[in-house]
Amino acid sequence: MSQKNAAVLGVFVAESTVEGVLLRRAEKGEKIHIMGRYVRPRARRNERVVDLASAIPGLQDTSGSDYVLEVSDGPGQSDSDPFLAGELEALGVTGSSSRTETIKKPRRDASPIVTQLREILAECRKDGYPNPRLAFCIAAPDVYYQEIGVPVPRNRQTPVGSVRDVGISKAQRKILVSKLVESPSLTVDGARVDFVPMTDDQSRWRYLAVAGATPDTIVDALDGVARHTKSAVPPAYLVDSELSLLASMVTRRPSARSGVVAIVRVGLSETSILFLRDGRLDRYEELRSVTSSDPLDTVCSRVQLKQDELRIGDIEEIYAVAEHHRDDVTESFQSFFPESTVYGLRELLEGFNLDEATVPERVRPQTVPAVGVALRLLEDWRAEGNVSPLINILEKKRRGARTRRKLGLQWHSYAALLLLFGVSLFYTIQVLKAQEEVQLLEAEVALDPPEFPTEDPALLRSRVDSLQALSARYSRALIVLDSLLIGSDRWSTTLDRMTRATAGIGDIWLTAWTPDANMLYVEGNALQRSNIARFAQEWEGSIDKLTFAEIQGLRVYSFAISIPTRPQLPQVAEFLRENSAELDEADRIALEGLAETAQHTHESP
């Protein structure tokens, strides 16, 4: 499916509800179908205020017996500012600061919408649209509006009330953001601010700043949904504000591009009014003392008061919407403005290519912004001309990017990954080197291949057996020859036996030995006399000398022992002696002569 025909989910985040509308363009034709509508309450019924002091202004401690109820335009107003400064300006009463220099924060912070967005996306997947493109429209308290005025350059003076080019350069944007950041009552993120040019007034270029509240409710919701799901969240492309979106939808109507048009939005915390002149924004007013809980007559009278105060003149068209759906909204405004044409928001959807068969019979006011922000992705509003500048306060790095689940990795996890990468790289290099060596050896063998025998295997086996038999015969002959070499290993054998004896006795060591015929004279030292006696007894020797000396507090004994040596017959002679009974007399005489000869040879030096 092409990007143009892909499904788009428009989500309107209001103060009390979160509403999503799924739109999709037909594969053949230009009609746009509403595939689904999903509404979730933003404030749960079981939520309650635990801290009473935070619920009632002026009550600093719940344990106090009395409190002072503070009434003002909001947290952004100081003690010296008059109450309802905008209304008192018409009577000539001015406060200590101008209303256009600071932004008044909403009375309560925005609640998260992670659960609501997750449920809406789950409903879309259930309807067969798992990855729709996302577009958001936010209202108070998630967005702030602030009018900013900057001096016009001397060489570019324009008449009061005129309309200039709607484009904003990077240099102008930088100046506007710096001026907006100077407000002490608001923390502004420069990446989430956009500006709507307004008509000029008193040699000033005026802009309406649209700033997202901090923290960012939309980004927090996308990240929260990504943490609770195994797959990535569909990409989000834009975040528009309710008032700027309604202004863009109104200016698309040819009848609203001339004269004065008013957009009145009655909310739970305040009432916002936009006055458009010739299709461009002229005034923005916020009435904090008028809410949807007030009677509609009160709302209409306050709008008339603002019209006279600002000297707006006759209003050709009025678009009215209340937070809670009321059937008599248009009738009430029509009675107070009989010369104006009053519309509800449902009429704004008539200028689009929506399939009427898929549009619900009763569309709530919150449904129109959700449909409008989704239509921004399906249709190119900029190409139509004479349309109010389009707002997008979503960070550029988040536009069109799928929000993925973040892994909770800390520094030791990265260290382990780095170590694993190093070990893998090391053994990979070793394997590559081994493969290179194998390839080199294979190349050498290919250049000089060995010659393999071509004879019969049975013949080769018989040759091997004959060689093994010959080797065994030579080995037995060498053993017999070694036993005939009388006296060749006499002293080496004696020395090996004596070394083992001294090691077994302990604390005794030999310093010299002298062989003489059938005697062996041994000299040495010992730490105990009993060891010397044990050594002489084991070798059947006699002690010729025994002395001792004190060395570093120890008594060391020196000795000399004479040990007799006895000749040994060769193995062949012993074998013949043991088997002499089976021989005849001549053989016995020859055997005894051979034994005497061997003994004589053994005894001779």
DAFENNOR-V76419 format. One record per backbone hydrogen bond with DSSP energy under -0.5 kcal/mol. NH is the residue of the N-H (numbers start at 0). CO is the residue of the C=O. Records with the same first field share a line. If there is no record, write none. Layout:
NH->CO  CO
This chain:
5->1  2
7->22
8->132
9->7  20
10->8  134
11->18
12->10  136
13->11  16
17->39
18->11
19->37
20->9
21->35
22->7  20
23->32
25->30
28->26
31->352
32->23
34->21  32
35->21
37->19
39->17
41->15
42->15
43->41
46->43
49->47
51->49
54->50  51
55->51
56->54
58->55
59->57
63->60
67->57
68->66
69->67
76->73
80->77
84->81
87->83
88->84
89->85  86
90->87
91->88
92->87
93->91
100->97
104->102
116->112
117->113
118->114
119->115
120->116
121->117
122->118
123->119
124->120
125->121
126->122
127->124
128->123
132->6
133->234
134->8
135->237
136->10
137->239
138->12
141->138
143->210
145->208
147->206
149->204
151->202
155->152
156->153
160->199
161->158
172->168
173->169
174->170
175->171
176->172
177->173
178->174
179->175
180->176
181->177
182->179
185->182
187->185
189->187
191->188
192->189
193->209
195->207
196->194
197->205
198->280
199->161
200->203
204->149
205->203
206->147
207->195
208->145  206
209->193
210->143  208
211->191
212->141
216->214
219->215
220->216
221->217
222->218
223->219
224->220
225->221
226->222
227->223
228->224
232->402
235->397  400
236->133
237->133
239->135
241->137
244->240
245->241
246->242
247->243
248->244
249->245
250->246
251->247
252->249
255->252
256->253
257->254
260->275
261->316
262->273
263->261  318
264->262  271
265->263  320
266->264  269
270->286
271->264
272->284
273->262
274->282
275->260  273
276->279
277->258  275
278->255
279->276
280->196
281->274
282->274
284->272
286->270
287->285
289->286
291->266
293->290
298->294
299->295
300->296
301->297
302->298
303->299
304->300
305->301
306->302
307->303
308->304
309->305
310->306
311->306
315->259  313
316->259
317->340
318->261
319->317  342
320->263
322->265
328->325
331->327
332->328
333->329
334->330
335->331
336->332
339->336
340->315
341->339
342->317
346->343
347->344
348->345
349->346
350->347
351->348
353->351
354->31
355->353
357->354
358->354  355
362->360
363->361
366->363
367->363  364
368->364
369->365
370->366
371->367
372->368
373->369
374->370
375->371
376->372  373
377->373
378->374
380->378
383->380
384->381
392->238
397->394
398->394  395
399->235
400->397
402->232
403->401
408->406
412->409
413->409
414->410
415->411
416->412
417->413
418->414
419->415
420->416
421->417
422->418
423->419
424->420
425->421
426->422
427->423
428->424
429->425
430->426
431->427
432->428
433->429
434->430
435->431
436->432
437->433
438->434
439->435
440->436
441->437
442->438
443->439
444->440
445->441
446->442
447->443
451->449
459->455
460->456
461->457
462->458
463->459
464->460
465->461
466->462
467->463
468->464
469->465
470->466
471->467
472->468
473->469
474->470
475->471
476->472
477->473
478->474
479->475
480->476
481->477
482->478
483->479
484->480  481
485->483
487->484
489->486
492->488
493->489
494->490
495->491
496->492
497->493
498->494
499->495
500->496
501->497
502->498
503->499
504->500
505->501
508->524
510->522
511->522
513->520
515->518
518->515
519->562
520->513
521->519  560
522->511
523->558
524->508
525->556
526->506
527->506
531->527
532->528
533->529
534->530
535->531
536->532
537->533
538->534
539->536
540->535
541->561
543->541  559
544->559
546->557
548->555
550->548  553
553->550
555->548  553
556->525
557->546
558->523
559->544
560->521
561->541
562->519  560
563->539
564->517
573->569
574->570
575->571
576->572
577->573
578->574
579->576
581->578
582->579
587->583
588->584
589->585
590->586
591->587
592->588
593->589
594->590
595->591
596->592
597->593
598->594
599->595
600->596
601->597
602->598
603->599
